[in-house]
């Protein structure tokens, strides 16, 4: 496990109808309120990504409930899309909502059978990678909440479900940090 306190961080946010691409730098300090979420400060490894994923869910729901929004339920189909995308970004060395083959986050979520093109739905996606403190669930969530596009996805009242993908390694170095994908959804 790395003890580095590097400030390397990259993030992208995307919404179904409103697309916001944000490159955000951040510090590892969190807001005055620090939710007590287990494993929120753990640097992910290949063996603890489920624990870190649970911490991301806890932190997102803490920010939502603090604002009287409905907590998000985890969706196995959204999680499948998110995990696959985080893994693909690290494996193929890119960082984007659209994969090298042109597949968008909406297409990935439809392929995971979360919803169909004929249903009404709302989808969004946040991406991040970081090392050191910025590669932890708390570091990523704190940075997302400081970024207007990411924050809008996290706090969108219409969203009801979430899938979280955490992969040890970053697109520029598979041996360091972690890459995060959160896929948000609501079916009408």
JOCORFEN-V253129 format. One record per residue. N is the residue number from 1. SS is DSSP state (A for helix, B for strand, O for the rest). Layout:
n->(N N)
ss->(SS SS)
//
This chain:
n->(1 2 3 4 5 6 7 8 9 10 11 12 13 14 15 16 17 18 19 20 21 22 23 24 25 26 27 28 29 30 31 32 33 34 35 36 37 38 39 40 41 42 43 44 45 46 47 48 49 50 51 52 53 54 55 56 57 58 59 60 61 62 63 64 65 66 67 68 69 70 71 72 73 74 75 76 77 78 79 80 81 82 83 84 85 86 87 88 89 90 91 92 93 94 95 96 97 98 99 100 101 102 103 104 105 106 107 108 109 110 111 112 113 114 115 116 117 118 119 120 121 122 123 124 125 126 127 128 129 130 131 132 133 134 135 136 137 138 139 140 141 142 143 144 145 146 147 148 149 150 151 152 153 154 155 156 157 158 159 160 161 162 163 164 165 166 167 168 169 170 171 172 173 174 175 176 177 178 179 180 181 182 183 184 185 186 187 188)
ss->(O O O O O O O O B B B B B B B O O O O O O O O O O O O O O O O O O O O O O O O O O O B O O O O O A A A A A A A A A A A A A A A A A A O O O O O O B B O A A A A A A A A A A A A A A A A A O O O O O O O O O O O O A A A A A A A O O O O O O O O O B B B B B B B B B B O A A A A B A A A A A A A A A O O A A A A A A A O O O O O O B B B B B B B B B B O O B B B B B B B B B B B B B B B O)
//
